[in-house]
Amino acid sequence: MYHVNPESVSYLLDRQCSRQWKKFLAALAAEFASQIDVGELRALMKRIGTRFAVNNPIPPCTSITEIQGAMSAVWLDSEWGWVEVDEIDRAMRIVHQCAPLWSAFGPESVDWTPAFLEGVYQQWLVALGAGDLLRVRQVTRMDEFGRIEFRLSQD
């Protein structure tokens, strides 16, 4: 069995966000959190995510496998991890792996930064034909490794 060294994990997690941006984004997050309530921050991040998705569209897809591949291609190209997509309980499960949000904005931001991804996934799936009745919702809290689970289902 392979032993995971906690110092190695800490080192790698710290490098999910470039040092060039880390202090700036931490200050930005702290200022946002001191001036704007969590609900408004989530709404802002969701709008930013929607804009990101519009600016970084995925191609038409005809299967879950194609959707997962197209979404992951965008994330991998941006060094934002990858996504796993499958169907469960009449819903689409979307699990984002290794999002750099925790590293970039700090652990204090876990209640609002994942809304960025919620907005991205919502826009991409609407563009693929999900319609107005289906919504992407965050269903797990982001962990320090940047793992977050979302569901696409009816409101």
C-alpha positions in Angstrom: 0.0 0.0 0.0 1.2 3.5 -0.9 1.7 5.9 2.0 0.6 9.5 1.4 2.9 12.1 3.0 0.8 14.9 4.5 3.6 17.5 3.8 3.6 16.4 0.1 -0.1 16.8 -0.2 0.0 20.2 1.5 2.8 21.3 -0.9 0.8 20.2 -3.9 -2.4 21.8 -2.8 -0.7 25.1 -2.2 0.4 25.1 -5.8 -3.1 24.8 -7.2 -3.0 28.6 -7.5 -0.1 30.5 -8.9 1.9 32.5 -6.3 1.5 35.4 -8.7 -2.3 35.5 -7.9 -2.6 34.0 -4.5 -2.2 37.1 -2.3 -4.3 39.2 -4.6 -7.1 36.7 -4.7 -7.0 36.2 -0.9 -7.3 40.0 -0.4 -10.1 40.1 -3.0 -12.0 37.3 -1.2 -11.6 38.9 2.2 -12.9 42.2 0.9 -15.8 40.6 -0.8 -16.7 38.6 2.3 -16.5 41.7 4.5 -18.8 43.8 2.2 -21.2 41.3 0.6 -23.3 38.6 2.2 -22.9 35.0 1.2 -26.1 34.9 -0.9 -25.0 37.9 -3.0 -21.5 36.4 -3.3 -22.9 33.2 -4.6 -25.1 35.1 -7.1 -22.1 37.1 -8.3 -19.9 34.0 -8.7 -22.7 32.2 -10.5 -23.0 35.1 -13.0 -19.2 35.1 -13.4 -19.4 31.3 -14.1 -22.2 31.9 -16.7 -20.0 34.5 -18.4 -17.0 32.0 -18.4 -19.2 29.3 -20.0 -20.4 31.7 -22.7 -16.8 32.7 -23.4 -15.6 29.0 -23.3 -18.4 27.0 -24.9 -18.3 23.2 -25.2 -19.2 21.6 -28.6 -22.5 19.8 -29.1 -22.6 16.4 -27.3 -24.8 13.4 -27.7 -23.9 11.3 -24.7 -22.8 11.6 -21.0 -19.3 10.5 -22.0 -19.0 13.2 -24.6 -20.3 15.8 -22.1 -17.7 14.7 -19.6 -15.0 14.8 -22.1 -15.9 18.3 -23.5 -16.2 19.8 -20.0 -13.0 18.2 -18.8 -11.1 19.4 -21.8 -11.9 23.0 -20.9 -10.9 22.4 -17.2 -7.7 20.5 -18.0 -6.6 23.2 -20.5 -7.0 25.8 -17.8 -5.4 23.7 -15.0 -8.7 23.6 -13.2 -8.9 19.8 -12.7 -11.5 17.7 -14.4 -15.1 16.6 -14.1 -16.9 13.2 -13.8 -20.5 13.1 -15.1 -23.0 10.3 -14.7 -26.7 9.7 -14.3 -28.3 8.8 -10.9 -31.8 9.0 -9.5 -33.3 10.8 -12.5 -30.6 13.5 -12.3 -27.1 14.2 -13.8 -24.4 14.0 -11.2 -21.4 16.3 -11.8 -18.4 15.9 -9.7 -15.7 18.5 -10.2 -12.2 17.3 -9.1 -9.3 19.5 -8.1 -10.9 22.9 -8.5 -8.3 25.5 -7.4 -10.9 27.6 -5.5 -9.8 26.7 -2.0 -6.2 27.3 -2.8 -6.9 30.6 -4.6 -9.4 32.2 -2.3 -8.8 30.4 1.0 -10.9 28.1 3.1 -13.1 31.0 4.2 -14.5 31.2 0.7 -15.9 27.6 0.5 -19.5 28.8 1.0 -19.6 31.0 -2.1 -16.8 30.3 -4.6 -18.3 27.0 -5.8 -21.2 29.0 -7.2 -18.8 29.9 -10.1 -18.8 26.2 -11.2 -22.6 26.0 -10.7 -23.0 28.9 -13.2 -20.5 27.3 -15.6 -22.3 23.9 -15.6 -25.7 25.5 -15.8 -24.8 27.5 -18.8 -23.1 24.7 -20.6 -26.0 22.3 -20.0 -28.6 24.9 -21.1 -26.5 25.4 -24.3 -26.7 21.6 -24.8 -30.5 21.7 -24.5 -31.2 21.2 -20.8 -34.1 23.7 -20.9 -35.5 26.0 -18.3 -36.9 23.4 -15.8 -33.5 21.8 -15.0 -31.1 23.5 -12.6 -27.6 22.7 -11.4 -27.3 22.8 -7.7 -24.3 22.2 -5.4 -24.9 19.2 -3.2 -21.6 18.8 -1.3 -19.3 21.2 0.4 -16.0 21.8 -1.4 -13.1 20.0 0.3 -9.5 21.1 0.5 -8.7 19.0 -2.6 -11.2 21.0 -4.7 -13.8 18.2 -5.0 -17.4 19.5 -5.3 -20.5 17.6 -6.3 -23.4 19.1 -8.2 -26.7 17.8 -9.5 -28.7 18.7 -12.6 -32.4 18.0 -11.9 -35.8 19.6 -11.8 -36.3 22.4 -9.3 
